[in-house]
Structure formats: C-alpha cells, structure tokens
C-alpha cells in the first residue's frame, strides 16, 4: 500500500478550494458545470479567484499550499477535437498557467480511439513547466495500457481514471493493471469516478497514487424558465470532504 497518497477534490468555486485546504487535500481540479457536463473549462476570473483562495499560509510545514489544476475542456461530449477547438484549448492552457495554475487537466483522442499524440504534444508544450494530468478520456480508449505508455513518453505527470468503469470502485482490476505498468514508467495513477469515502480503502489497496472525488452536494435554488429550471447548483460539501480525507489517513496509517 502506498505510504503517501494524495487527495484531490474537484471544485467549482473559491469556497471549494478553501474546504479542500481545510481537510488537507493536496490539489484541486477546478472546473465548471461538473454535474451537468462532467466538467468544462472555468472562466479566467474564476481561475484567478480560486488561485487567490488557495494561496493561504499552511497550518504546518507538512501541509503545503494547495495546488490548483485547471480543467481544459472546451465543451461536453467526446474528446476528438477540431482544429478550432484545439486552438482554444491551447489558449486556455496558456491562460491558466499564466494566471498561476500549478497544472492543467486535459485529454485529446483520435477518431480511432487512441491518444492524439500530435495534439497532446502541443498541449503539453503549452503547459511549459506546469504539470499535465490526462483525464478520464483514457477510460474510453481501446488500449489503456498502451495509452499510458504514450502519455508517459509525452511528459504527462498523471492519469485520472476509473479503470474504465462508471465508478472507480468497480474498475479495480484495470486500475491495478495500470498501477503495475505505471511503476515502470514513472507516471502517477489517480483513481476517480463516483468515489466516496467508503471506496477509499479498496482504491488504496490496488496501489493508486492519488484519489479524486468531488464531495459535492446540490443546493436547491430554482432559476425559472430562463435560469435552468429547478436544477439548483453544486457546492463542495465540507462533511463529505472531511470523510474522504479521514478515510485516506486511516487507511494509510492502518
């Protein structure tokens, strides 16, 4: 079992970043419209606001300042992008890094279901020294082990994956295979996808480097016919985030 496992929370506002820091998360993935779309690129102002919120004085030397990694995804749907969409992604990567983001989260595939090497190479280059996480686009590729090799060669730092399942807790076998291969490549495997605190022990049991979850709840707030109906909006839930952090600490220490 790994002795040092990172907790990453998917957040959608500065308050979420504050909660992540409070519970001891190492990173946040900042996105917008998470529940409705799976996440799309946040606005430039939101990126700046969350980076400001994360830049707090650590409570101890062992608790570093929270890292902010920005999701770069121009639209919902699949991960095969047009030239115009790719150009937009490049702009969003540069904007995020220039704003002070520690990393970006992205992915691009070919129509045949493999990593789009040319586009990923240019996106990684645009990120410069910031870390690049390849998101759950890997869960729809034909050969995730081969994709892992390709991403490692491209300089990607980590892969976010559910092991190809709807929920990471149901993809343990593939997660274990990815972890085994990643040890030879030096690329991190981060488990994410429907994760709850109860899933953490099993995920750590297969050796993942990090656990990713949203710990979100929906606030009821009807917007009327012109404001999205009665869907409300999502916020990071302190109690859920604390439970995940506690499960991670307990599992590692046991």
C-alpha positions in Angstrom: 0.0 0.0 0.0 1.4 3.5 -0.8 2.6 5.4 2.1 1.9 8.8 0.6 -1.3 9.1 -1.3 -2.7 12.5 -2.5 -6.3 13.6 -2.1 -7.6 15.7 -4.9 -11.0 17.4 -4.9 -12.9 18.6 -8.0 -14.2 22.1 -7.1 -16.1 24.8 -8.8 -15.6 27.9 -6.8 -13.2 29.6 -4.2 -15.2 28.2 -1.3 -14.5 24.7 -2.6 -10.8 25.4 -2.6 -10.9 26.6 1.0 -12.6 23.4 2.1 -10.0 21.4 0.2 -7.3 23.2 2.0 -9.1 22.7 5.4 -9.3 19.0 5.0 -5.7 18.6 3.9 -6.2 17.9 0.2 -3.0 18.3 -1.9 -4.7 19.5 -5.1 -8.0 20.8 -6.5 -9.2 20.3 -10.1 -11.0 23.5 -10.9 -13.9 23.1 -13.4 -17.3 24.4 -14.2 -20.7 22.7 -14.7 -19.3 19.5 -13.2 -22.6 17.6 -12.6 -24.3 18.7 -15.8 -21.4 18.1 -18.2 -18.6 16.2 -16.4 -16.8 19.5 -16.2 -15.7 22.2 -18.7 -13.1 24.9 -18.6 -13.8 27.6 -15.9 -13.7 31.3 -16.7 -10.5 33.3 -16.4 -11.8 35.3 -13.5 -12.8 32.1 -11.6 -9.3 30.6 -12.2 -7.7 33.8 -10.7 -10.2 33.8 -7.7 -9.5 30.1 -6.9 -5.7 30.6 -7.1 -6.0 33.5 -4.7 -8.2 31.4 -2.3 -5.7 28.6 -2.4 -2.7 30.8 -1.6 -3.1 30.6 2.2 -0.5 30.2 4.8 0.0 26.5 5.6 -1.1 25.4 9.0 2.1 23.4 9.4 5.3 22.6 7.5 3.8 19.3 6.5 0.7 20.9 4.9 1.8 22.7 1.7 -0.2 25.4 0.0 -3.0 23.8 -2.0 -2.2 23.2 -5.7 -4.7 24.4 -8.3 -5.0 22.3 -11.5 -7.4 23.7 -14.2 -9.6 21.5 -16.3 -9.2 22.4 -20.0 -12.2 21.0 -21.8 -13.9 23.4 -24.3 -17.2 21.5 -24.5 -19.1 18.5 -23.2 -19.1 15.3 -25.1 -16.3 13.2 -26.6 -12.6 14.0 -26.8 -12.0 14.2 -30.5 -11.4 17.9 -31.2 -11.5 20.1 -34.3 -8.6 22.4 -35.2 -10.5 25.3 -33.8 -11.3 23.5 -30.5 -7.6 22.5 -30.2 -6.6 26.1 -30.7 -9.0 27.2 -28.0 -7.5 24.5 -25.6 -4.0 25.8 -26.3 -5.2 29.3 -25.4 -6.8 28.1 -22.2 -3.7 26.2 -21.2 -1.5 29.3 -21.6 -4.1 31.5 -19.8 -4.3 29.1 -16.9 -0.6 28.7 -16.5 0.0 32.5 -16.8 -2.6 33.0 -14.1 -0.6 30.9 -11.7 -2.1 27.4 -12.0 0.1 24.6 -10.9 -1.2 22.3 -13.6 -3.8 21.6 -16.2 -6.1 18.6 -16.7 -6.9 17.7 -20.3 -7.1 15.0 -23.0 -7.4 14.5 -26.7 -8.2 11.4 -28.7 -8.2 10.4 -32.4 -11.3 9.2 -34.1 -10.0 5.6 -33.8 -9.9 5.8 -30.0 -6.2 6.3 -29.3 -4.3 9.2 -27.7 -4.0 12.1 -30.2 -0.2 12.3 -30.0 0.2 15.5 -32.1 -2.3 17.5 -30.2 -1.3 16.2 -26.8 2.3 17.1 -27.6 1.4 20.7 -28.4 -0.8 20.9 -25.3 2.0 19.6 -23.0 4.4 22.1 -24.6 2.0 24.9 -24.0 1.8 24.0 -20.3 5.6 24.6 -20.1 6.7 23.7 -16.5 3.1 23.1 -15.2 2.0 19.6 -14.6 -0.3 17.9 -17.1 -2.9 15.4 -16.0 -4.6 13.3 -18.6 -8.3 13.0 -17.6 -10.8 10.2 -18.0 -10.6 10.2 -21.7 -8.4 7.3 -21.0 -11.4 5.4 -19.9 -12.8 5.3 -23.5 -9.6 4.3 -25.3 -9.2 0.9 -26.8 -6.0 0.0 -25.0 -5.4 2.0 -21.8 -2.0 0.3 -21.1 -0.7 1.4 -24.5 -2.2 4.8 -23.9 -0.3 5.0 -20.6 3.0 4.3 -22.4 2.3 7.0 -24.9 1.3 9.6 -22.2 4.5 8.9 -20.2 6.6 9.5 -23.3 4.7 12.8 -23.9 5.6 14.0 -20.4 2.2 13.7 -18.8 2.5 13.6 -15.0 -0.5 11.6 -14.1 -3.7 9.9 -15.4 -7.2 10.3 -13.9 -9.1 7.0 -14.4 -12.0 5.0 -13.1 -10.4 1.8 -14.6 -12.9 2.1 -17.4 -15.9 1.6 -15.1 -18.7 4.0 -14.3 -17.3 4.1 -10.8 -13.7 3.7 -9.8 -14.7 1.2 -7.1 -15.9 -1.1 -9.9 -12.7 -0.8 -12.0 -10.2 -2.2 -9.5 -8.8 -4.9 -11.8 -7.9 -2.4 -14.6 -6.7 0.2 -12.0 -4.3 -2.5 -10.6 -3.0 -3.2 -14.1 -2.4 0.5 -14.8 -0.7 0.9 -11.4 1.6 -2.1 -12.2 2.6 -0.6 -15.6 2.9 2.9 -14.2 5.6 1.8 -11.7 7.8 1.1 -14.7 7.0 4.4 -16.4 7.1 6.9 -13.6 3.6 8.2 -14.3 1.0 8.6 -11.5 -2.4 6.8 -11.4 -5.2 8.8 -9.8 -8.4 7.0 -9.2 -11.6 9.0 -9.8 -15.2 8.5 -10.8 -18.1 8.3 -8.4 -15.7 7.9 -5.5 -17.0 8.1 -1.9 -15.2 7.8 1.4 -16.3 4.2 1.6 -14.4 3.4 -1.6 -11.0 4.8 -0.4 -9.6 1.6 1.2 -10.2 -0.5 -1.8 -8.7 2.1 -4.1 -5.6 2.4 -2.0 -5.4 -1.4 -1.8 -4.6 -1.6 -5.5 -1.8 1.0 -5.1 -3.0 4.2 -6.7 -1.0 7.4 -6.1 -4.0 9.6 -5.6 -7.7 9.6 -5.0 -10.0 12.1 -6.7 -13.6 13.0 -5.9 -16.0 15.9 -6.0 -17.5 15.7 -2.5 -20.4 17.8 -3.8 -24.0 18.4 -2.9 -26.7 20.3 -4.8 -28.2 23.5 -3.4 -31.9 23.8 -4.3 -32.4 27.2 -6.0 -34.9 27.4 -8.8 -33.8 29.7 -11.6 -37.1 29.7 -13.5 -37.5 29.0 -17.2 -34.7 31.4 -18.1 -32.2 30.2 -15.5 -32.0 26.4 -15.9 -35.3 25.5 -14.3 -35.1 24.0 -10.8 -31.7 22.2 -11.1 -30.1 24.4 -8.5 -26.3 24.5 -8.2 -23.5 22.4 -6.8 -21.1 23.2 -3.9 -18.3 21.3 -2.2 -19.6 19.7 1.0 -17.4 20.0 4.0 -18.6 16.9 5.7 -18.1 14.7 2.6 -14.7 16.1 2.0 -13.7 15.5 5.6 -14.9 11.9 5.5 -12.8 11.2 2.4 -9.7 12.8 4.0 -10.3 10.8 7.1 -10.7 7.6 5.2 -7.5 8.2 3.3 -5.5 8.9 6.5 -7.0 6.0 8.4 -6.2 3.5 5.6 -2.7 4.7 5.1 -1.9 4.6 8.8 -3.5 1.2 9.5 
